[in-house]
């Protein structure tokens, strides 16, 4: 079994993973997976995702086998297919794949014959980030039903946005996508409202989920300047006065402070951003344990 996209999971499977992550926060499994070998194959830069997968594997008791694509044979021109076959021939138990091209994790799983967890592929999917966000929301609010969530910023280029836009309506939340017209989804693509005016919707939100401008995926093209973006769509001190009591702020990182969010909001009492980061470890423990256990 592999995990390529959150859409592979039913609502009950998502809840089961969240429940298992909660259990692992309370009682880490220790050396239960001693003897298992996990290889993180990151072809894109990462801090949060890479470190949390490494920590999660270590807490499971599994061995983390280092793979640095910059110092691997791929730097000499080896194809991804040959790299996957080479690594697969060494019989690891699980691969964690992050790649700039959508579909690369499925290809690696097919070529290597090894289960894969997608740690982010292009603008398509980042399922463990989605699950970490869901865990953060559930821990804070106790559930999802009735919540109003605003996804703000570069939505069409965001793999993080895609996962939440798919999941949250199935779990009982409603959404509004907010951003420049060329970077918000067309009506009907997802079960979400669409707005180009952040101020008109802020007061109705329980969660303001801010997204980084995805310049490396084309998000810089046709975008307002950083200053103009912050003026129109950034969460700043003046806009904080429009938020209703209990509204929280989320961001998947890395943050562009002063563009998507001001320092006071990023570091303030409304921010769930540290909780999102912390949730990544137990969620990734739960996902990897599920696969190593042979769930189908």
C-alpha positions in Angstrom: 0.0 0.0 0.0 1.1 3.6 -0.7 -0.3 7.0 0.0 -0.2 9.3 -3.0 -3.3 11.5 -2.5 -5.7 12.2 0.3 -8.5 11.3 -2.1 -7.5 7.6 -1.7 -8.8 7.7 1.9 -12.4 7.4 2.9 -13.7 9.7 5.7 -13.5 6.8 8.1 -9.9 6.1 7.2 -9.0 9.7 7.7 -10.6 9.7 11.1 -8.8 6.4 12.0 -5.4 8.0 11.1 -6.2 11.1 13.2 -7.2 8.8 16.1 -4.0 6.8 15.8 -1.9 10.0 15.6 -3.6 11.1 18.9 -2.7 7.8 20.5 0.9 8.2 19.4 1.1 11.7 20.9 0.2 10.2 24.2 2.1 6.9 24.0 4.9 6.7 21.3 5.3 3.2 20.0 9.1 3.1 20.6 10.9 0.2 18.9 7.9 -1.5 17.5 9.2 -1.1 14.0 12.8 -2.0 14.7 14.4 -3.6 11.7 12.3 -1.6 9.2 14.2 0.7 6.8 12.7 4.0 5.6 14.3 6.0 2.8 13.3 9.7 2.4 13.9 10.7 -1.2 13.6 14.5 -1.4 14.2 16.0 -4.7 12.8 19.4 -3.5 14.0 21.5 -0.6 12.2 20.9 2.7 12.6 21.7 6.4 9.3 20.8 8.2 8.3 17.8 6.1 11.7 16.2 5.9 12.6 16.7 9.6 9.1 15.5 10.8 9.3 12.3 8.6 12.8 11.6 10.0 11.6 12.2 13.6 8.5 10.2 13.0 10.5 7.2 11.7 12.9 7.4 14.6 10.1 7.5 17.1 8.7 4.3 15.4 12.0 2.7 16.0 12.7 2.3 12.2 16.1 3.1 10.6 16.2 6.2 8.5 18.5 5.7 5.5 20.0 9.0 4.2 19.4 9.9 0.5 20.7 13.2 -0.8 19.8 13.6 -4.5 22.4 16.3 -4.9 25.1 13.8 -4.0 23.5 10.8 -5.6 23.9 9.4 -9.1 21.0 11.6 -10.3 23.5 14.5 -10.1 25.5 12.5 -12.8 22.5 12.2 -15.1 20.9 9.0 -13.7 17.1 9.0 -14.5 14.5 8.9 -11.8 13.5 5.5 -13.1 17.0 4.1 -12.7 17.4 5.7 -9.3 14.1 4.2 -8.1 15.0 0.8 -9.4 18.4 1.0 -7.7 17.0 1.9 -4.4 14.2 -0.7 -4.7 16.7 -3.4 -5.4 18.1 -2.9 -1.9 14.7 -3.9 -0.4 13.8 -0.9 1.8 10.4 -1.1 3.6 9.1 2.3 2.7 10.1 5.3 0.5 9.1 8.9 1.3 9.2 10.8 -2.0 9.0 14.6 -2.6 9.4 15.8 -6.2 8.7 18.8 -8.3 6.8 16.7 -10.9 3.2 15.6 -10.3 2.9 11.9 -10.4 6.5 11.2 -9.5 5.7 9.3 -6.3 3.5 6.8 -8.2 6.2 6.3 -10.7 8.8 5.7 -8.0 6.5 3.1 -6.4 5.9 1.3 -9.7 9.6 1.3 -10.7 11.0 0.4 -7.2 8.3 -2.1 -6.2 8.3 -0.4 -2.8 5.4 1.4 -0.9 5.7 5.1 -1.1 4.3 8.1 0.9 4.0 11.2 -1.2 5.7 14.1 0.6 4.6 16.6 -2.0 4.6 16.4 -5.8 4.4 19.6 -7.8 1.2 21.4 -7.3 -0.9 18.2 -7.0 -0.9 16.7 -3.5 0.7 16.7 -0.1 -1.5 14.2 1.9 0.4 14.1 5.2 0.3 17.9 5.4 -3.5 17.7 4.9 -3.8 15.2 7.6 -1.6 17.3 10.0 -3.8 20.3 9.3 -6.9 18.2 10.0 -5.4 16.9 13.3 -4.6 20.5 14.3 -8.2 21.7 13.5 -9.8 18.7 15.3 -7.5 19.2 18.4 -8.5 22.8 18.6 -12.2 22.8 17.8 -13.1 19.2 18.7 -14.4 18.5 15.2 -15.1 20.0 11.8 -18.9 20.4 11.5 -20.1 23.9 11.0 -16.7 25.5 10.7 -16.2 28.2 8.1 -12.7 28.1 6.5 -11.1 30.8 4.3 -8.3 29.6 2.0 -6.4 32.8 1.2 -3.8 33.4 -1.5 -2.2 31.3 -4.3 -4.8 28.5 -4.3 -4.5 27.1 -7.8 -0.8 26.4 -7.4 -1.0 25.0 -3.9 -1.0 21.3 -3.3 -1.8 22.0 0.4 -5.0 23.9 -0.7 -6.1 21.0 -2.9 -6.1 18.5 -0.1 -8.1 20.7 2.3 -10.5 21.8 -0.4 -11.2 18.1 -1.1 -11.4 16.9 2.5 -13.1 19.6 4.6 -16.5 19.6 2.9 -16.7 15.9 3.4 -16.0 16.4 7.1 -18.7 19.0 7.5 -16.9 22.4 7.1 -17.7 25.0 4.5 -15.0 26.9 2.5 -14.4 30.1 0.7 -11.4 30.5 -1.6 -10.0 34.1 -1.5 -7.3 35.6 -3.7 -6.5 37.3 -7.0 -9.0 36.1 -9.7 -6.3 34.3 -11.7 -5.2 32.3 -8.6 -8.5 31.2 -7.2 -10.4 28.2 -8.6 -13.4 28.6 -10.9 -16.8 28.0 -9.3 -17.7 24.3 -9.4 -14.2 22.9 -9.4 -14.4 22.2 -5.7 -17.2 22.6 -3.1 -16.2 26.1 -2.2 -17.3 29.7 -2.5 -14.9 32.1 -4.3 -14.1 35.7 -3.5 -11.5 38.3 -4.6 -12.3 40.5 -1.5 -10.8 39.3 1.7 -12.4 42.0 3.8 -15.9 41.0 2.8 -15.5 37.5 4.2 -13.1 37.9 7.2 -15.8 38.4 9.8 -17.5 35.1 9.0 -14.5 32.8 9.3 -13.5 30.4 12.0 -10.2 29.6 10.3 -8.1 31.9 8.1 -5.8 29.5 6.2 -3.0 31.5 4.5 -1.1 30.2 1.6 2.4 31.1 0.4 2.8 32.6 -3.0 4.1 29.7 -5.0 6.6 31.6 -7.2 8.5 28.4 -8.0 5.3 26.9 -9.5 4.3 30.0 -11.5 2.5 31.8 -8.8 4.7 34.9 -9.2 3.4 35.4 -12.8 0.6 37.9 -12.9 0.6 38.3 -9.1 0.5 41.7 -7.5 3.8 42.8 -6.0 4.5 41.6 -2.4 3.4 45.0 -1.0 0.2 45.1 -3.1 -0.5 41.5 -2.2 -0.2 42.2 1.5 -2.4 45.2 1.1 -5.2 43.3 -0.6 -4.9 39.7 0.8 -2.4 39.8 3.7 -3.5 39.2 7.2 -2.3 42.3 9.1 -2.9 44.1 12.4 -5.8 46.2 11.0 -7.6 43.1 9.6 -7.2 41.3 12.9 -9.9 43.6 14.3 -12.3 42.2 11.8 -11.8 38.6 13.0 -14.6 37.2 15.2 -13.7 35.8 18.7 -12.3 32.3 18.5 -11.1 32.7 14.9 -7.7 31.1 14.4 -4.9 31.5 11.8 -3.1 28.7 10.0 -0.3 28.6 7.4 1.6 25.5 6.1 4.9 27.2 5.9 7.3 28.5 5.0 5.8 31.9 5.7 6.6 35.1 3.8 6.2 37.5 6.8 4.9 40.8 5.7 3.4 39.3 2.6 0.8 36.7 3.6 0.9 37.5 7.3 2.3 40.1 9.7 4.6 39.1 12.6 2.0 39.9 15.2 -0.5 37.5 13.7 2.0 34.8 12.9 3.3 34.8 16.5 0.1 35.8 18.3 -2.5 33.9 20.3 -4.7 33.2 17.3 -1.9 31.4 15.5 -2.1 27.6 15.2 1.0 27.5 13.1 3.2 25.9 15.8 0.5 23.3 16.4 0.5 22.5 12.6 4.2 21.9 12.7 4.0 19.7 15.9 1.1 17.7 14.4 3.3 16.6 11.5 5.3 14.1 13.6 2.4 12.0 15.1 0.5 12.1 11.8 3.5 10.9 9.8 4.1 8.2 12.5 0.5 7.1 12.0 0.7 7.1 8.2 3.9 5.1 8.1 2.8 2.7 10.8 -0.4 2.0 8.8 1.6 1.2 5.7 4.2 -0.9 7.5 1.4 -2.8 9.2 0.1 -3.7 5.7 -3.2 -1.8 5.8 -5.1 -2.0 2.5 
